[in-house]
């Protein structure tokens, strides 16, 4: 898909903008979701938490959207990672109560649960929203980013710790247009899917993160800022992801030449979770995938992800998701039908 065609599409009024946007003088106000539909009000009682299934289809890990213009988005949070790239113009946000103005070429990376609101964008303010499931970083991609201390630390925090004081990172416009070129190419694969477009998008995401790290490191104000060494953590997580069905603390510690007690402390310190908590989290995550995409019985799924005690599987599942496996499957099917 040619760059000029993509740029033309971005500047045209989208169907969403035609349906929901106000005008430059009188923008509409998005406040919250009601039954999977946007509600436009000026006053809100509490910030909304936008669920994953509002934007993502079950098979999607990355979603690209042009930010709608002439709408003021009041404070809300996401249960997924978001990147806002300013293609042209500016973007004014309020992140954790602080005004942040992004200029053309800037990119903002938002952790899960970050409180932010976005001022109404004018006609020339073209902002690309890139939304990413946290599960996208659970294994292969996180491992490929293991040399990038800043980003690995960010994503490890987003996926495993999910602190209330979630973070954001501003990447200023680089010295060249490489980031813009990469994002345009990814948009082309997303808007006009071809053979192996999903693989191409994964590759462009890696290139995007690589370019962001280069931009960050080239900024003089960030050179002295300490980063956290997460390479060994990402290796451990990758190993656990690949072997979640048969994991034990002892075999994992032996794999990485640690004493089991040391591995326990390492995981608790860096991820805020014990080995057993992470093990159950991985098993339940894979159980959710099977519940969403197969017709296997719940007992079969429990056995497939490594649980021999079915009662314990039910208990672990409800502890993490707040619902039973059957309720989760029903809810997911209903959401897929709506979408």
Secondary structure as GFF3:
##gff-version 3
##sequence-region A 1 339
A	DSSP	alpha_helix	3	11	.	.	.	ID=ss1
A	DSSP	alpha_helix	15	20	.	.	.	ID=ss2
A	DSSP	beta_strand	28	34	.	.	.	ID=ss3
A	DSSP	beta_strand	37	40	.	.	.	ID=ss4
A	DSSP	beta_strand	48	50	.	.	.	ID=ss5
A	DSSP	alpha_helix	52	55	.	.	.	ID=ss6
A	DSSP	beta_strand	62	66	.	.	.	ID=ss7
A	DSSP	beta_strand	71	78	.	.	.	ID=ss8
A	DSSP	beta_strand	81	88	.	.	.	ID=ss9
A	DSSP	beta_strand	90	95	.	.	.	ID=ss10
A	DSSP	beta_strand	98	103	.	.	.	ID=ss11
A	DSSP	beta_strand	107	110	.	.	.	ID=ss12
A	DSSP	beta_strand	116	118	.	.	.	ID=ss13
A	DSSP	beta_strand	126	132	.	.	.	ID=ss14
A	DSSP	three_ten_helix	134	137	.	.	.	ID=ss15
A	DSSP	alpha_helix	140	144	.	.	.	ID=ss16
A	DSSP	alpha_helix	149	156	.	.	.	ID=ss17
A	DSSP	pi_helix	157	161	.	.	.	ID=ss18
A	DSSP	beta_strand	168	171	.	.	.	ID=ss19
A	DSSP	alpha_helix	178	191	.	.	.	ID=ss20
A	DSSP	alpha_helix	197	218	.	.	.	ID=ss21
A	DSSP	three_ten_helix	220	222	.	.	.	ID=ss22
A	DSSP	alpha_helix	231	242	.	.	.	ID=ss23
A	DSSP	three_ten_helix	244	246	.	.	.	ID=ss24
A	DSSP	alpha_helix	249	255	.	.	.	ID=ss25
A	DSSP	alpha_helix	260	271	.	.	.	ID=ss26
A	DSSP	alpha_helix	275	293	.	.	.	ID=ss27
A	DSSP	alpha_helix	298	304	.	.	.	ID=ss28
A	DSSP	alpha_helix	310	321	.	.	.	ID=ss29
A	DSSP	alpha_helix	325	338	.	.	.	ID=ss30
###
